[in-house]
Amino acid sequence: MRGSIAQQVKHRWIPSVNWNIASDIVTCERIKWAFDCMSPFKSPGEDGIFPALLQKGIIYLSNPIKCIYQASLALGYIPMACRIARVAFIPKTGKIDYTMAKSFRPIMLCRTDIFL
């Protein structure tokens, strides 16, 4: 027979607890630190935004980004716009046959703010 309802609910996502955890983990200071650690002219993702733009506008962007990250973490959901990425396949050096998939190194370019 299946476990009791209490045992089944034990593993469910509990929004009130998750919001508290998300607000402890995601702070404006941590977001600023993460953006400052990025190389300013690293390749942009699908959105075309360079990290330098985010670094320069961090005083305006940190609170909205914090709210988005906290909601994403608390709800266990990543917005569809953040799931889009571009993949480039770079040939590995020294390979004789480039018809095999393992002869290439995939490089994923996704939104800059997702790397945090």
C-alpha positions as a Markdown table, in Angstrom:
| # | Residue | x | y | z |
|---|---|---|---|---|
| 1 | Met | 0.0 | 0.0 | 0.0 |
| 2 | Arg | 1.1 | 3.5 | -0.7 |
| 3 | Gly | 2.6 | 5.7 | 2.1 |
| 4 | Ser | 0.5 | 8.1 | 4.1 |
| 5 | Ile | -0.3 | 11.5 | 2.8 |
| 6 | Ala | 2.1 | 13.1 | 5.3 |
| 7 | Gln | 4.9 | 11.0 | 3.8 |
| 8 | Gln | 4.0 | 11.9 | 0.3 |
| 9 | Val | 3.7 | 15.7 | 1.1 |
| 10 | Lys | 7.1 | 15.6 | 2.9 |
| 11 | His | 9.0 | 15.7 | -0.4 |
| 12 | Arg | 6.8 | 18.4 | -2.0 |
| 13 | Trp | 8.0 | 21.9 | -2.7 |
| 14 | Ile | 6.8 | 24.2 | 0.1 |
| 15 | Pro | 6.5 | 27.8 | -1.1 |
| 16 | Ser | 6.6 | 29.6 | 2.2 |
| 17 | Val | 9.8 | 27.8 | 3.3 |
| 18 | Asn | 11.3 | 28.1 | -0.2 |
| 19 | Trp | 10.8 | 31.9 | -0.3 |
| 20 | Asn | 12.7 | 32.2 | 3.0 |
| 21 | Ile | 15.6 | 30.1 | 1.7 |
| 22 | Ala | 15.6 | 32.0 | -1.6 |
| 23 | Ser | 15.8 | 35.3 | 0.1 |
| 24 | Asp | 18.7 | 34.1 | 2.3 |
| 25 | Ile | 20.6 | 32.8 | -0.8 |
| 26 | Val | 19.9 | 35.5 | -3.3 |
| 27 | Thr | 20.9 | 39.0 | -2.2 |
| 28 | Cys | 21.8 | 42.2 | -4.0 |
| 29 | Glu | 25.3 | 42.0 | -2.7 |
| 30 | Arg | 25.9 | 38.5 | -4.0 |
| 31 | Ile | 24.5 | 39.5 | -7.4 |
| 32 | Lys | 26.8 | 42.5 | -7.6 |
| 33 | Trp | 29.7 | 40.3 | -6.6 |
| 34 | Ala | 28.9 | 37.7 | -9.3 |
| 35 | Phe | 28.6 | 40.3 | -12.0 |
| 36 | Asp | 31.8 | 42.0 | -10.9 |
| 37 | Cys | 33.6 | 38.6 | -11.2 |
| 38 | Met | 32.7 | 38.2 | -14.9 |
| 39 | Ser | 34.9 | 39.3 | -17.7 |
| 40 | Pro | 33.3 | 42.5 | -19.1 |
| 41 | Phe | 33.6 | 41.6 | -22.7 |
| 42 | Lys | 32.9 | 37.9 | -22.5 |
| 43 | Ser | 30.8 | 36.7 | -25.5 |
| 44 | Pro | 27.1 | 37.6 | -25.2 |
| 45 | Gly | 24.4 | 35.0 | -25.4 |
| 46 | Glu | 21.2 | 35.0 | -27.4 |
| 47 | Asp | 20.1 | 38.2 | -25.7 |
| 48 | Gly | 23.2 | 40.1 | -27.1 |
| 49 | Ile | 24.0 | 41.6 | -23.7 |
| 50 | Phe | 27.7 | 41.9 | -22.7 |
| 51 | Pro | 28.5 | 41.5 | -19.0 |
| 52 | Ala | 30.0 | 45.1 | -19.1 |
| 53 | Leu | 26.5 | 46.5 | -19.6 |
| 54 | Leu | 25.2 | 44.6 | -16.6 |
| 55 | Gln | 28.3 | 45.7 | -14.5 |
| 56 | Lys | 27.8 | 49.4 | -15.4 |
| 57 | Gly | 24.0 | 49.3 | -14.6 |
| 58 | Ile | 24.1 | 47.1 | -11.5 |
| 59 | Ile | 22.8 | 49.8 | -9.2 |
| 60 | Tyr | 19.6 | 49.8 | -11.3 |
| 61 | Leu | 19.4 | 46.1 | -12.1 |
| 62 | Ser | 20.3 | 44.4 | -8.9 |
| 63 | Asn | 16.9 | 44.6 | -7.2 |
| 64 | Pro | 14.9 | 43.4 | -10.3 |
| 65 | Ile | 17.3 | 40.6 | -10.9 |
| 66 | Lys | 17.2 | 39.6 | -7.3 |
| 67 | Cys | 13.4 | 39.3 | -7.4 |
| 68 | Ile | 13.6 | 37.2 | -10.6 |
| 69 | Tyr | 16.2 | 34.9 | -9.1 |
| 70 | Gln | 14.4 | 34.5 | -5.8 |
| 71 | Ala | 11.1 | 33.7 | -7.5 |
| 72 | Ser | 12.9 | 31.2 | -9.8 |
| 73 | Leu | 14.5 | 29.5 | -6.9 |
| 74 | Ala | 11.5 | 29.5 | -4.7 |
| 75 | Leu | 9.1 | 28.3 | -7.4 |
| 76 | Gly | 11.5 | 25.8 | -8.9 |
| 77 | Tyr | 10.9 | 27.3 | -12.4 |
| 78 | Ile | 13.3 | 28.8 | -14.9 |
| 79 | Pro | 11.6 | 31.3 | -17.3 |
| 80 | Met | 11.3 | 30.2 | -20.9 |
| 81 | Ala | 13.3 | 33.2 | -22.1 |
| 82 | Cys | 16.2 | 32.0 | -20.0 |
| 83 | Arg | 16.3 | 28.5 | -21.4 |
| 84 | Ile | 17.3 | 29.6 | -24.9 |
| 85 | Ala | 20.9 | 29.1 | -25.9 |
| 86 | Arg | 23.1 | 29.0 | -28.9 |
| 87 | Val | 25.5 | 26.1 | -29.3 |
| 88 | Ala | 28.7 | 26.4 | -31.4 |
| 89 | Phe | 30.7 | 23.3 | -32.2 |
| 90 | Ile | 34.4 | 23.9 | -32.2 |
| 91 | Pro | 36.6 | 21.3 | -34.0 |
| 92 | Lys | 39.2 | 19.7 | -31.7 |
| 93 | Thr | 42.7 | 19.9 | -32.9 |
| 94 | Gly | 44.6 | 16.7 | -34.0 |
| 95 | Lys | 41.5 | 14.8 | -35.1 |
| 96 | Ile | 41.8 | 12.9 | -38.3 |
| 97 | Asp | 38.1 | 12.4 | -39.0 |
| 98 | Tyr | 35.7 | 15.3 | -38.4 |
| 99 | Thr | 32.6 | 13.2 | -39.4 |
| 100 | Met | 32.3 | 12.0 | -35.8 |
| 101 | Ala | 30.5 | 14.1 | -33.1 |
| 102 | Lys | 33.2 | 13.5 | -30.6 |
| 103 | Ser | 35.6 | 15.4 | -32.9 |
| 104 | Phe | 34.0 | 18.6 | -31.8 |
| 105 | Arg | 33.7 | 20.6 | -28.5 |
| 106 | Pro | 30.3 | 22.1 | -27.9 |
| 107 | Ile | 30.3 | 25.6 | -26.6 |
| 108 | Met | 27.0 | 27.0 | -25.2 |
| 109 | Leu | 26.2 | 30.6 | -25.3 |
| 110 | Cys | 23.3 | 31.5 | -23.1 |
| 111 | Arg | 22.0 | 34.7 | -21.4 |
| 112 | Thr | 24.7 | 36.4 | -19.4 |
| 113 | Asp | 22.6 | 36.7 | -16.3 |
| 114 | Ile | 21.8 | 33.0 | -16.2 |
| 115 | Phe | 25.5 | 32.1 | -15.3 |
| 116 | Leu | 25.0 | 33.6 | -11.8 |
